[in-house]
């Protein structure tokens, strides 16, 4: 009987250890997290995404940018964003900051001072006026400290932080059902732009999967983004970025160019993801269904979710 008692206690102890290890594992989903302090630190509220990421949109409504005769809406190509993911022991943040040329240097310095890594700095558009740059960022650590560091950098820009008025139901001068049918994916209207997000079929990791790296949620900038802005008479200006592995890059370039869609940038947005990903930006202003068919031809060259 004594031996059974010791055995029983040992099993209880082992069970508690396993429960504790599972709860502390970075792969375990943390419980509901209070994002209010992050909202207050940044100065603007965000929204929890279906994959649990807390994402804050920061459209540069202060900028008036044109590509040719197209006035670029903030939701077409001028949307800064920051995305937080709560891990078991800390938090991950990723983001994309839309900056004017004179904002780049002070923002970069302030971010590095606050422990935020710069993962990319480049164009997304061509021939836009005024010139716009895109700074991709990432870090891990205490969520509140990361938010404060990013806020301090944003304070050096003219990025509006006031929350927009409650959105009214939007309509758009495009046949969005036809676009959905051609692309094979449904989108949403946001700020006068029709936005479609297409996730990859495989998982993308923050580091090497074989070394226990965590998969990165697609709402942290890892879904192909396709945006349509109506320009009249059934036409649309399109831009966005394809998220690609290396052997998809040139087939997608070919598919886009064969359909009259210009490739405007090709680069990375992260530093240590696995597999290695490339981000291809594009632009065109033409008949919307025609462009949708060209984009579908490019999507068909990728390992995108169906």
Backbone bond lengths (Angstrom), bond angles and torsions (degrees), N, CA, C in turn:
res aa  C-N    CA-C-N  psi(-1)  N-CA   C-N-CA  omega(-1)  CA-C   N-CA-C  phi
1 X - - - 1.453 - - 1.533 111.19 -
2 X 1.359 116.16 -40.02 1.451 120.53 -179.89 1.522 109.92 -62.53
3 X 1.381 116.53 -42.20 1.452 120.65 -179.26 1.540 110.11 -63.12
4 X 1.338 116.96 -38.82 1.461 120.40 179.53 1.530 110.81 -64.59
5 X 1.361 115.90 -39.44 1.455 120.34 179.63 1.527 110.47 -61.67
6 X 1.368 116.72 -44.58 1.471 120.19 179.07 1.529 110.75 -64.20
7 X 1.368 115.01 -40.93 1.457 119.47 179.80 1.539 110.28 -62.77
8 X 1.320 116.40 -43.23 1.464 121.43 179.98 1.528 111.54 -61.76
9 X 1.347 116.05 -44.18 1.460 120.11 178.43 1.530 110.95 -64.07
10 X 1.332 115.51 -38.81 1.470 119.09 -179.75 1.520 110.43 -64.35
11 X 1.342 116.57 -40.65 1.465 119.61 -179.81 1.532 110.88 -65.58
12 X 1.322 117.08 -39.67 1.465 120.40 177.15 1.529 109.91 -61.83
13 X 1.335 116.30 -44.42 1.463 120.28 179.48 1.517 111.77 -61.45
14 X 1.343 116.04 -43.55 1.461 119.95 179.41 1.519 110.39 -63.05
15 X 1.329 116.42 -41.03 1.462 119.95 179.15 1.515 112.03 -61.86
16 X 1.335 116.68 -42.00 1.465 119.96 178.67 1.514 111.75 -64.08
17 X 1.343 116.60 -38.03 1.458 120.47 178.75 1.518 110.31 -63.86
18 X 1.348 116.73 -44.75 1.464 120.51 -179.15 1.519 110.79 -64.27
19 X 1.343 116.84 -40.92 1.459 119.81 177.66 1.519 110.97 -61.85
20 X 1.327 116.78 -43.25 1.461 120.69 -179.76 1.517 111.15 -64.10
21 X 1.366 115.52 -41.66 1.456 118.49 -179.89 1.520 110.60 -64.31
22 X 1.347 117.19 -41.63 1.457 120.01 179.66 1.517 110.82 -64.21
23 X 1.324 116.87 -41.62 1.453 120.66 -178.50 1.507 112.34 -66.63
24 X 1.347 117.07 -29.99 1.456 120.00 -178.51 1.515 112.29 -91.14
25 X 1.335 116.46 -10.19 1.456 118.91 -178.73 1.503 110.46 -61.73
26 X 1.362 117.07 139.16 1.455 120.71 178.59 1.503 110.89 -66.40
27 X 1.338 117.75 -17.17 1.451 120.23 179.03 1.509 112.52 -82.72
28 X 1.319 118.26 -16.42 1.461 120.69 -179.93 1.517 109.78 -74.34
29 X 1.315 116.52 144.28 1.444 120.23 179.09 1.524 109.17 -79.60
30 X 1.350 118.45 119.79 1.455 120.23 178.99 1.519 110.41 -67.10
31 X 1.338 114.94 159.50 1.446 119.64 179.30 1.513 110.99 -68.51
32 X 1.320 116.03 -179.07 1.450 120.91 -178.69 1.522 109.61 -58.09
33 X 1.329 115.58 133.06 1.460 121.01 -174.83 1.518 109.16 -111.10
34 X 1.319 116.16 141.65 1.459 121.52 178.97 1.534 108.61 -85.29
35 X 1.331 116.15 106.29 1.461 120.97 -177.13 1.529 112.25 -87.63
36 X 1.323 118.02 -1.09 1.469 120.13 -176.53 1.536 112.62 -57.90
37 X 1.346 119.80 -43.97 1.463 118.59 177.59 1.522 113.30 -60.90
38 X 1.343 117.64 -32.16 1.467 120.61 177.80 1.524 109.63 -68.64
39 X 1.320 115.75 -43.72 1.468 120.53 176.12 1.524 110.68 -56.36
40 X 1.328 116.33 -45.89 1.464 120.18 -178.27 1.521 111.74 -67.67
41 X 1.331 117.17 -36.30 1.462 120.63 -179.87 1.525 111.60 -68.20
42 X 1.338 116.94 -42.65 1.464 120.38 179.13 1.523 110.58 -73.66
43 X 1.329 116.24 -36.74 1.455 120.43 -178.02 1.511 113.29 99.91
44 X 1.340 116.93 8.15 1.459 120.96 179.15 1.516 109.47 -152.69
45 X 1.330 115.99 143.29 1.454 120.57 -179.50 1.521 110.82 -79.31
46 X 1.334 115.16 151.50 1.451 121.74 174.73 1.517 109.67 -119.36
47 X 1.323 115.09 -159.26 1.464 120.59 -179.96 1.522 108.48 -144.29
48 X 1.327 115.48 142.54 1.462 120.31 176.35 1.525 108.55 -77.97
49 X 1.328 115.93 127.56 1.456 122.20 -179.21 1.532 110.12 -83.62
50 X 1.334 117.46 165.25 1.472 119.71 179.53 1.523 114.00 -56.59
51 X 1.345 117.68 -27.44 1.464 119.91 179.52 1.525 112.84 -91.06
52 X 1.343 117.88 11.40 1.458 121.92 175.60 1.512 115.60 90.60
53 X 1.316 117.94 -4.85 1.466 121.96 179.57 1.527 109.58 -75.77
54 X 1.328 115.87 140.82 1.466 121.46 175.33 1.519 107.67 -98.40
55 X 1.334 116.86 114.84 1.458 121.08 -172.07 1.522 110.96 -119.68
56 X 1.320 115.76 132.35 1.456 122.74 -179.43 1.522 108.31 -115.17
57 X 1.326 116.74 120.64 1.452 121.28 176.79 1.515 110.74 -92.08
58 X 1.330 115.93 136.96 1.467 121.61 -177.35 1.528 109.66 -132.08
59 X 1.324 118.12 69.65 1.467 119.86 -177.71 1.525 111.59 -63.27
60 X 1.331 115.87 138.17 1.463 121.13 -179.85 1.531 109.35 -83.56
61 X 1.328 114.70 70.58 1.454 120.40 179.07 1.527 112.35 -69.24
62 X 1.333 116.74 -10.52 1.458 120.86 177.58 1.523 112.31 -79.67
63 X 1.333 117.38 -15.79 1.459 120.91 -176.85 1.529 110.95 -94.39
64 X 1.306 115.79 146.43 1.469 122.41 175.34 1.526 106.58 -124.92
65 X 1.306 114.64 96.75 1.462 122.11 -172.06 1.524 109.26 -113.46
66 X 1.320 115.65 138.23 1.464 120.50 177.53 1.528 109.53 -124.32
67 X 1.333 115.24 142.26 1.454 122.55 167.69 1.519 105.48 -116.32
68 X 1.322 116.44 107.77 1.452 119.36 -170.74 1.510 109.44 62.24
69 X 1.331 117.08 -125.68 1.463 119.82 178.94 1.522 112.50 -99.50
70 X 1.340 117.45 11.60 1.463 121.46 179.84 1.528 110.15 -95.35
71 X 1.325 116.35 120.04 1.465 121.85 172.83 1.526 107.38 -79.70
72 X 1.317 116.36 114.67 1.458 121.58 -173.24 1.526 110.11 -77.30
73 X 1.324 116.28 119.61 1.466 119.99 176.08 1.533 109.05 -72.30
74 X 1.332 117.91 148.54 1.467 119.81 179.77 1.523 113.10 -54.97
75 X 1.340 117.93 -36.66 1.467 120.26 -178.15 1.523 112.89 -79.02
76 X 1.333 117.78 -7.14 1.465 120.07 175.33 1.519 110.36 -81.14
77 X 1.354 117.15 -47.96 1.469 118.52 -174.01 1.521 113.67 -155.53
78 X 1.330 118.17 13.60 1.467 120.28 -175.86 1.526 111.36 -125.43
79 X 1.330 116.30 32.70 1.459 120.18 -176.69 1.516 113.56 -102.08
80 X 1.316 117.38 101.82 1.468 119.75 168.87 1.521 108.71 -67.42
81 X 1.327 116.88 152.18 1.466 120.09 175.17 1.523 109.36 -153.89
82 X 1.335 113.83 156.07 1.465 122.08 176.65 1.521 106.64 -134.91
83 X 1.329 117.44 133.99 1.458 121.41 -178.19 1.521 109.77 -127.93
84 X 1.331 116.23 127.93 1.460 123.06 179.59 1.523 109.85 -111.20
85 X 1.323 115.36 137.26 1.460 120.13 171.91 1.521 108.29 -124.61
86 X 1.325 116.58 123.42 1.461 120.40 178.84 1.514 109.29 -80.91
87 X 1.340 115.85 123.26 1.448 121.96 175.59 1.523 108.13 -97.60
88 X 1.322 116.88 -177.81 1.460 119.81 -178.99 1.519 111.83 -65.47
89 X 1.353 116.61 -42.95 1.460 119.73 -174.62 1.522 113.69 -109.41
90 X 1.337 117.59 -19.30 1.454 119.98 -178.52 1.530 108.32 -152.04
91 X 1.318 116.29 -155.22 1.457 120.49 -180.00 1.522 109.29 -137.29
92 X 1.326 114.44 153.88 1.461 122.26 173.43 1.516 107.84 -110.84
93 X 1.335 117.30 139.29 1.450 121.08 174.13 1.522 108.52 -129.66
94 X 1.319 115.96 140.15 1.449 122.80 171.97 1.519 107.09 -137.18
95 X 1.325 116.14 157.83 1.455 118.09 179.80 1.505 112.53 -172.05
96 X 1.312 114.33 173.45 1.455 123.61 -179.90 1.520 106.40 -139.68
97 X 1.313 117.10 117.51 1.460 121.89 -177.22 1.521 109.82 -107.47
98 X 1.324 116.15 124.46 1.460 122.81 177.30 1.524 107.36 -87.11
99 X 1.334 116.27 122.59 1.458 120.60 -171.78 1.524 111.67 -133.66
100 X 1.319 115.57 148.57 1.456 120.03 167.49 1.523 107.95 -79.36
101 X 1.318 116.28 162.99 1.470 119.10 -175.09 1.521 112.05 -59.59
102 X 1.333 117.64 -38.03 1.465 119.42 -177.49 1.527 112.85 -75.80
103 X 1.345 117.52 -11.83 1.466 120.23 177.81 1.525 112.32 -87.82
104 X 1.327 117.78 -16.33 1.465 121.00 -170.48 1.528 112.18 -61.25
105 X 1.312 118.31 -54.42 1.466 121.15 -173.36 1.527 112.55 -63.20
106 X 1.339 120.29 -50.19 1.468 118.68 179.58 1.525 113.33 -63.58
107 X 1.330 117.67 -36.74 1.464 120.21 179.02 1.525 110.27 -66.59
108 X 1.313 117.01 -43.59 1.462 120.33 179.41 1.523 110.88 -59.98
109 X 1.330 116.89 -45.01 1.460 120.69 -179.05 1.525 111.17 -63.29
110 X 1.333 116.75 -43.36 1.461 120.21 -177.66 1.539 110.97 -68.62
111 X 1.326 117.82 -37.46 1.455 120.40 177.94 1.524 110.85 -63.85
112 X 1.321 117.11 -46.84 1.464 119.56 -179.60 1.522 111.04 -64.83
113 X 1.306 116.69 -35.94 1.467 121.19 176.34 1.533 110.27 -60.14
114 X 1.328 116.50 -33.86 1.467 121.28 -178.12 1.517 113.93 -92.65
115 X 1.339 118.26 7.65 1.459 120.96 176.79 1.516 114.97 84.21
116 X 1.334 117.57 16.02 1.457 122.13 177.93 1.526 108.72 -95.66
117 X 1.332 116.72 128.19 1.460 120.66 -178.76 1.525 111.32 -84.39
118 X 1.324 115.74 144.46 1.459 122.60 174.00 1.528 107.11 -94.47
119 X 1.332 116.46 122.49 1.464 120.88 -177.49 1.522 112.85 -106.61
120 X 1.323 117.27 -12.45 1.454 120.39 179.40 1.507 111.00 -174.65
121 X 1.337 116.22 148.03 1.461 122.64 174.75 1.517 106.93 -146.53
122 X 1.332 116.91 119.19 1.455 118.63 -173.13 1.526 110.81 -172.09
123 X 1.322 115.04 -177.81 1.465 121.71 174.33 1.520 109.73 -89.48
124 X 1.331 116.66 160.90 1.456 123.15 165.92 1.525 110.04 -118.90
125 X 1.327 116.12 -29.18 1.455 122.62 -178.69 1.522 110.07 -108.62
126 X 1.336 115.60 171.28 1.462 121.92 172.26 1.526 108.86 -127.99
127 X 1.314 115.79 144.83 1.474 124.73 176.54 1.518 113.46 61.73
128 X 1.343 117.73 17.64 1.466 118.34 177.80 1.535 109.30 -72.48
129 X 1.313 114.76 153.73 1.461 120.90 -179.67 1.534 108.76 -140.91
130 X 1.358 117.86 119.44 1.458 127.63 0.46 1.529 112.21 -74.16
131 X 1.316 115.62 167.54 1.455 122.27 -179.19 1.523 109.98 -65.63
132 X 1.340 116.35 138.72 1.462 122.28 -179.47 1.525 108.34 -127.41
133 X 1.332 115.64 139.14 1.460 121.60 177.54 1.532 109.06 -117.99
134 X 1.331 114.86 157.60 1.470 121.61 -177.18 1.521 108.53 -126.38
135 X 1.325 116.31 121.69 1.457 122.12 -178.18 1.526 108.83 -111.11
136 X 1.327 116.39 117.57 1.461 121.99 -179.88 1.526 108.92 -95.47
137 X 1.322 116.12 134.83 1.457 121.36 -172.54 1.527 110.64 -130.66
138 X 1.317 115.67 161.07 1.456 121.34 176.36 1.514 110.48 -165.70
139 X 1.329 116.37 154.55 1.466 121.44 177.43 1.522 108.87 -171.21
140 X 1.322 115.10 163.28 1.461 122.36 170.20 1.514 108.63 -130.20
141 X 1.340 115.53 145.66 1.456 120.17 179.89 1.515 110.26 157.35
142 X 1.325 116.13 -156.87 1.454 121.66 178.02 1.522 109.35 -68.86
143 X 1.327 117.17 125.09 1.464 121.60 -173.24 1.524 112.19 -58.23
144 X 1.321 117.52 -41.86 1.461 120.46 -177.03 1.528 110.80 -68.40
145 X 1.331 117.08 -40.96 1.469 119.85 178.12 1.521 111.09 -63.95
146 X 1.337 116.43 -40.37 1.464 120.07 178.20 1.524 110.54 -63.69
147 X 1.325 116.64 -42.37 1.465 120.47 -179.68 1.524 110.81 -63.42
148 X 1.319 116.88 -41.99 1.465 119.86 179.60 1.520 111.57 -65.01
149 X 1.328 116.82 -38.35 1.462 120.36 178.94 1.525 110.76 -64.65
150 X 1.321 116.53 -41.42 1.464 120.14 179.42 1.528 110.49 -68.37
151 X 1.337 116.66 -39.88 1.470 119.37 177.35 1.524 110.88 -59.66
152 X 1.334 116.82 -42.80 1.466 119.94 -179.08 1.524 111.25 -61.64
153 X 1.333 116.65 -34.00 1.464 120.05 177.20 1.524 110.61 -73.26
154 X 1.331 116.95 -43.03 1.464 120.36 179.01 1.528 111.31 -61.65
155 X 1.328 116.87 -30.82 1.459 120.91 -179.28 1.527 111.79 -64.39
156 X 1.327 116.97 -16.95 1.463 121.16 178.11 1.527 111.75 -87.69
157 X 1.324 116.85 1.89 1.461 122.45 178.51 1.529 109.37 -116.56
158 X 1.305 115.52 178.55 1.465 120.47 175.97 1.530 111.17 -100.75
159 X 1.334 116.43 20.02 1.467 121.04 178.97 1.531 110.35 -59.00
160 X 1.331 118.91 121.21 1.475 120.05 177.95 1.530 110.68 -67.28
161 X 1.315 116.46 133.16 1.462 121.27 179.26 1.518 112.94 -109.48
162 X 1.317 117.03 -8.38 1.473 119.53 179.14 1.523 109.16 -68.92
163 X 1.320 116.57 139.28 1.459 121.27 177.95 1.523 109.94 -68.52
164 X 1.323 115.79 140.65 1.459 120.92 179.27 1.522 109.76 -73.11
165 X 1.336 118.03 155.04 1.472 120.18 175.49 1.522 110.50 -59.61
166 X 1.304 116.51 157.19 1.462 121.05 179.36 1.522 110.03 -54.78
167 X 1.334 115.58 129.38 1.458 120.69 -174.85 1.519 110.83 -71.39
168 X 1.328 115.43 137.80 1.457 121.79 173.51 1.527 108.71 -90.03
169 X 1.323 118.15 156.34 1.473 119.60 176.36 1.520 110.22 -53.69
170 X 1.325 116.45 128.79 1.455 121.35 -174.37 1.521 111.80 -101.51
171 X 1.326 114.41 148.45 1.447 121.79 169.35 1.512 107.64 -122.49
172 X 1.322 115.60 158.43 1.450 119.84 -175.76 1.522 108.55 -144.33
173 X 1.331 115.70 144.93 1.458 121.72 -175.84 1.529 111.14 -83.80
174 X 1.339 114.78 57.25 1.463 121.64 176.33 1.519 107.94 -147.12
175 X 1.325 116.32 151.66 1.458 121.24 174.41 1.529 107.62 -84.35
176 X 1.336 115.14 87.00 1.461 119.12 -174.05 1.527 112.07 -69.50
177 X 1.331 117.68 -29.91 1.463 119.38 177.71 1.520 110.73 -64.49
178 X 1.333 116.80 -38.09 1.463 120.32 177.56 1.525 110.39 -66.72
179 X 1.334 116.21 -40.70 1.470 120.00 177.73 1.530 110.06 -61.78
180 X 1.328 116.79 -44.75 1.470 121.03 178.02 1.528 110.57 -57.49
181 X 1.327 115.37 -45.19 1.468 120.11 -177.11 1.525 110.92 -63.82
182 X 1.320 116.44 -41.80 1.470 119.86 -178.95 1.520 110.50 -68.14
183 X 1.327 116.84 -46.80 1.467 120.86 -177.02 1.526 112.56 -72.70
184 X 1.328 116.58 -28.04 1.459 120.28 -174.58 1.509 112.90 80.90
185 X 1.328 116.52 14.60 1.464 122.34 179.98 1.524 108.45 -145.77
186 X 1.322 116.73 142.25 1.461 121.97 179.14 1.520 110.24 -91.39
187 X 1.332 115.10 149.55 1.455 120.23 178.73 1.513 112.05 -121.77
188 X 1.330 115.43 -161.20 1.469 121.67 179.65 1.521 108.26 -146.17
189 X 1.333 115.15 154.04 1.460 120.74 175.94 1.525 108.22 -89.50
190 X 1.330 116.12 131.97 1.454 121.35 -179.28 1.521 108.52 -145.48
191 X 1.330 116.09 110.51 1.457 119.86 176.44 1.516 114.08 60.58
192 X 1.340 116.80 38.54 1.451 120.27 178.46 1.511 114.76 80.46
193 X 1.323 117.17 10.88 1.467 122.89 -179.33 1.524 108.33 -126.78
194 X 1.341 116.48 139.55 1.463 120.43 175.43 1.521 108.30 -93.61
195 X 1.333 116.26 118.39 1.461 122.37 -172.67 1.525 110.56 -113.64
196 X 1.329 115.66 130.16 1.454 122.36 178.10 1.527 108.19 -123.33
197 X 1.328 117.18 129.79 1.465 122.64 177.23 1.526 108.86 -115.79
198 X 1.332 115.78 131.76 1.464 121.30 -178.12 1.535 108.05 -126.04
199 X 1.324 116.45 113.05 1.463 121.11 -178.44 1.524 111.18 -75.20
200 X 1.308 116.62 158.63 1.453 122.42 171.23 1.532 109.13 -73.96
201 X 1.326 115.74 154.39 1.464 119.57 177.86 1.522 111.94 -77.87
202 X 1.342 116.14 -29.43 1.460 119.27 -179.89 1.529 110.30 -98.00
203 X 1.323 116.46 167.69 1.460 121.03 177.53 1.523 110.08 -88.81
204 X 1.334 115.58 148.51 1.457 122.72 177.56 1.522 107.22 -117.15
205 X 1.327 115.95 133.39 1.462 121.05 -171.43 1.522 111.96 -110.97
206 X 1.327 114.47 152.94 1.465 121.64 173.85 1.529 107.79 -86.87
207 X 1.312 117.05 81.29 1.457 121.58 -173.87 1.521 110.20 106.71
208 X 1.329 116.07 -164.46 1.460 121.69 -175.91 1.531 110.93 -83.18
209 X 1.312 115.95 125.19 1.460 120.50 179.13 1.523 110.95 -59.57
210 X 1.332 116.99 -37.95 1.462 121.13 -177.74 1.522 112.71 -64.75
211 X 1.336 116.64 -16.67 1.464 121.44 179.12 1.527 111.66 -104.24
212 X 1.329 116.04 18.01 1.455 119.75 175.46 1.512 115.15 85.55
213 X 1.350 117.42 19.05 1.463 120.03 -179.52 1.524 110.98 -65.37
214 X 1.317 114.99 151.82 1.454 122.11 -179.53 1.524 111.22 -86.39
215 X 1.332 118.06 140.67 1.467 119.38 171.28 1.522 110.45 -68.22
216 X 1.334 116.25 144.83 1.457 121.55 -179.85 1.524 108.67 -96.07
217 X 1.330 118.89 126.63 1.471 120.09 177.66 1.527 111.05 -60.17
218 X 1.319 116.14 145.70 1.455 120.03 -175.98 1.520 113.09 -68.11
219 X 1.330 117.60 -23.03 1.463 119.02 179.50 1.528 112.30 -72.26
220 X 1.336 116.92 -4.11 1.466 120.26 176.65 1.527 110.59 -93.36
221 X 1.338 116.12 36.86 1.459 120.68 173.77 1.508 115.07 90.81
222 X 1.333 118.31 18.21 1.461 120.61 -175.15 1.529 113.17 -112.68
223 X 1.307 117.54 17.81 1.465 121.28 173.10 1.522 108.44 -108.82
224 X 1.322 116.03 140.37 1.461 119.78 173.66 1.525 108.53 -59.27
225 X 1.337 115.87 129.97 1.470 121.72 -177.01 1.522 109.21 -110.99
226 X 1.328 116.07 127.56 1.462 122.46 179.68 1.520 108.00 -128.17
227 X 1.335 116.63 120.82 1.455 121.77 -175.23 1.527 110.82 -122.93
228 X 1.343 115.84 134.95 1.459 122.89 177.68 1.531 109.19 -117.87
229 X 1.334 116.91 123.14 1.467 121.45 173.03 1.521 108.63 -113.97
230 X 1.340 118.27 118.39 1.463 119.66 -178.78 1.525 111.55 -59.34
231 X 1.346 115.38 138.30 1.462 119.92 176.25 1.522 111.50 -124.61
232 X 1.347 117.19 12.26 1.452 121.72 174.33 1.512 114.10 103.45
233 X 1.336 115.90 146.54 1.469 123.20 176.24 1.518 112.80 57.18
234 X 1.331 117.39 38.42 1.451 121.77 177.75 1.509 114.88 78.87
235 X 1.325 116.62 5.87 1.461 121.04 179.33 1.529 110.28 -94.19
236 X 1.324 115.13 161.73 1.467 119.94 178.18 1.517 109.29 -149.65
237 X 1.323 114.47 145.13 1.467 120.70 166.33 1.522 106.58 -87.72
238 X 1.320 116.21 131.75 1.463 119.84 -179.87 1.515 110.07 -121.16
239 X 1.309 115.05 144.69 1.452 121.51 171.18 1.526 107.69 -157.36
240 X 1.322 115.87 176.92 1.458 121.87 -177.43 1.510 108.59 146.96
241 X 1.327 116.73 -158.55 1.462 118.91 177.07 1.523 110.71 -150.28
242 X 1.341 113.84 141.11 1.450 122.28 172.81 1.527 108.42 -90.67
243 X 1.332 116.06 135.03 1.465 122.00 176.75 1.528 107.14 -99.13
244 X 1.338 117.43 117.07 1.452 121.79 -165.30 1.520 112.95 -134.11
245 X 1.331 115.99 148.82 1.460 120.38 164.54 1.529 107.51 -87.07
246 X 1.324 116.15 166.58 1.453 120.92 -170.41 1.518 115.31 -56.15
247 X 1.339 117.65 -43.01 1.465 118.22 -175.48 1.523 113.19 -78.05
248 X 1.333 118.08 -1.61 1.462 121.33 174.30 1.523 112.71 -93.35
249 X 1.331 116.92 -16.01 1.465 120.59 -170.33 1.527 112.61 -58.39
250 X 1.321 117.69 -55.59 1.461 119.25 -175.01 1.532 113.79 -72.17
251 X 1.344 120.13 -36.36 1.467 117.74 172.25 1.524 113.34 -60.55
252 X 1.322 118.45 -36.26 1.472 121.08 178.17 1.525 110.44 -70.31
253 X 1.335 117.69 -41.65 1.465 120.06 175.31 1.527 110.06 -55.50
254 X 1.328 116.34 -47.09 1.460 120.67 -178.30 1.520 111.14 -62.20
255 X 1.345 117.22 -44.16 1.465 120.53 -178.92 1.525 111.24 -63.92
256 X 1.315 117.71 -41.52 1.462 121.03 179.16 1.532 110.60 -64.96
257 X 1.322 116.73 -49.63 1.468 120.03 -176.41 1.530 111.63 -65.01
258 X 1.312 117.31 -35.60 1.466 119.95 178.39 1.522 111.83 -65.38
259 X 1.322 116.32 -18.49 1.461 120.87 -179.02 1.533 112.61 -110.77
260 X 1.313 116.69 20.54 1.450 120.96 174.03 1.508 115.38 74.11
261 X 1.327 116.62 23.04 1.469 121.47 179.82 1.518 108.72 -109.59
262 X 1.328 117.01 122.56 1.461 121.77 -176.64 1.524 110.77 -81.42
263 X 1.321 115.90 140.24 1.470 121.81 171.33 1.524 107.09 -89.55
264 X 1.327 116.99 122.50 1.463 121.06 -173.42 1.524 113.84 -106.02
265 X 1.335 117.59 -16.96 1.468 120.22 178.94 1.520 108.92 -166.25
266 X 1.329 115.39 148.70 1.468 122.56 175.28 1.515 107.23 -143.93
267 X 1.338 116.97 122.33 1.461 119.84 -174.18 1.521 110.02 -169.27
268 X 1.331 116.30 -173.96 1.461 121.79 175.57 1.523 109.53 -106.25
269 X 1.328 115.57 157.40 1.464 122.47 176.25 1.528 111.95 -116.48
270 X 1.341 116.63 -10.19 1.467 120.98 -176.22 1.524 109.52 -132.12
271 X 1.339 116.24 172.74 1.463 121.10 -174.54 1.521 114.34 -108.43
272 X 1.338 118.44 -34.91 1.467 119.02 -171.52 1.522 112.66 -138.96
273 X 1.334 116.97 31.78 1.466 120.05 -179.70 1.525 110.51 -73.66
274 X 1.326 115.00 158.62 1.460 121.80 177.80 1.527 108.45 -141.73
275 X 1.344 117.42 125.11 1.459 128.11 -2.07 1.527 111.32 -69.51
276 X 1.327 115.85 166.65 1.459 121.21 178.88 1.524 109.56 -64.65
277 X 1.345 116.19 130.83 1.460 120.90 -177.05 1.529 110.28 -117.62
278 X 1.323 114.00 147.69 1.462 121.51 175.97 1.526 108.52 -122.61
279 X 1.328 115.64 148.86 1.457 121.87 -175.49 1.529 107.99 -120.33
280 X 1.332 115.20 119.94 1.456 121.56 -175.49 1.529 109.66 -113.51
281 X 1.324 115.78 118.35 1.462 122.15 -179.48 1.523 110.11 -97.10
282 X 1.312 115.88 154.24 1.461 120.35 -172.57 1.521 110.19 -146.54
283 X 1.359 114.58 166.14 1.463 120.10 179.04 1.520 109.31 -155.59
284 X 1.319 115.89 143.15 1.461 122.79 169.06 1.514 108.00 -164.10
285 X 1.331 116.20 160.21 1.460 122.50 174.88 1.521 106.73 -139.72
286 X 1.342 116.53 101.58 1.456 120.77 -171.69 1.532 108.66 -160.38
287 X 1.317 116.40 -171.74 1.448 122.15 176.87 1.531 110.33 -55.45
288 X 1.333 116.77 125.42 1.466 120.66 -171.79 1.527 113.35 -61.07
289 X 1.344 120.42 -48.58 1.469 118.95 178.04 1.528 113.14 -61.23
290 X 1.330 116.38 -38.00 1.470 120.13 177.27 1.527 110.20 -59.76
291 X 1.321 116.43 -46.04 1.460 120.06 179.54 1.521 110.98 -65.61
292 X 1.333 116.98 -38.89 1.467 120.05 178.31 1.521 110.53 -59.98
293 X 1.344 117.37 -39.70 1.468 119.89 177.95 1.524 111.17 -65.30
294 X 1.330 117.18 -37.56 1.458 119.91 176.10 1.515 112.36 -64.95
295 X 1.326 116.09 -41.29 1.465 120.41 177.60 1.520 110.98 -65.83
296 X 1.338 116.69 -37.85 1.464 119.42 177.63 1.533 110.55 -64.22
297 X 1.337 116.54 -39.20 1.467 119.51 177.24 1.523 110.63 -60.70
298 X 1.334 116.84 -37.07 1.464 120.12 177.46 1.526 111.11 -71.48
299 X 1.331 117.69 -43.31 1.461 121.08 178.13 1.515 111.35 -57.78
300 X 1.343 116.79 -35.65 1.457 120.63 -178.39 1.529 112.76 -67.38
301 X 1.334 116.89 -12.49 1.464 121.30 176.54 1.521 112.15 -89.70
302 X 1.335 117.25 1.78 1.463 121.83 -174.53 1.514 111.87 -117.64
303 X 1.315 115.35 163.61 1.469 121.64 175.18 1.529 108.77 -91.57
304 X 1.325 114.67 63.76 1.460 120.69 -178.17 1.516 110.80 -91.31
305 X 1.311 115.95 153.42 1.461 120.51 176.72 1.512 109.60 -63.81
306 X 1.310 116.46 144.13 1.466 121.26 -179.36 1.518 110.45 -91.34
